[in-house]
Every structure is written in structure tokens, then in C-alpha cells.
């Protein structure tokens, strides 16, 4: 069974590295620096979940989230806002834009892995390497 594919959309190469390090053993991780590249990847690849920063140049994460949600084939695609904005208003904006979940940076690796596992359900392999019954 192929690994689920996670798309991390962030303008920070450091965040790309952290996400790859955190998720690379369990998932296929693709990265995009901006919304335009992210949309191209979403159309070309079979993406299981999107990690999305809010603060990006040109088109921000909220606008990208709304755009993806407006496309019928991506209405059910899990989108996790992974951002430095942690105010209550920011969280509400993320939810209104269509985010499935809202996590703040710096993120805790275990919380990120648990959130993704929960959103993807049973299609996720056990990170411990143990076989499912």
C-alpha cells in the first residue's frame, strides 16, 4: 500500500525540513513555497492532506484554503492550518476558510502526527511498524 501524501505549503525552508523530518517515515511529503505552486501540486498529485501556513506572500493560506474548498473534487480534502498566528480570531478565520484543524508553530511533532492520523483515519500505517490486526 502506498504511503499517503502530505503537501506542506509554507514559505519557510526550515518548516519544510521540520515537516519532512517529523512525517517522512510515515508519509510521502511534498512541499510548496506558495499558493500557486500548491494548487499545481494538488491538481497533479494524489494529495491525502494539506498542511498550510496562513502568512505567505501574494496569496495567503486563508485564501488558498477557500480556493481549494470551492473546488468540488477537494471539498473533503483535510487541510490543517499550521501557522504562527495563534489568536482566537485567527483560529475562527481558519475554520471559516474551511480548515479541518488549526495548529500553531512551533508545532509539537507528536501533536502533528496525531492530528494527521486522526484526519486520515485507518488509511495510515502504524508508525511503530507493527501490523494492524
Secondary structure, 3 states (H helix, E strand, C coil): CCCCEEEEECCCHHHHHHHHHHHCCCCEEEEECCHHHHHHHHHHCCCCEEEECCCCCCCCHHHHHHHHHHCHHHCCCEEEEEECCCCHHHHHHHHHHCCCEEEECCCCHHHHHHHHHHHHHHHCCCCCCCCCC
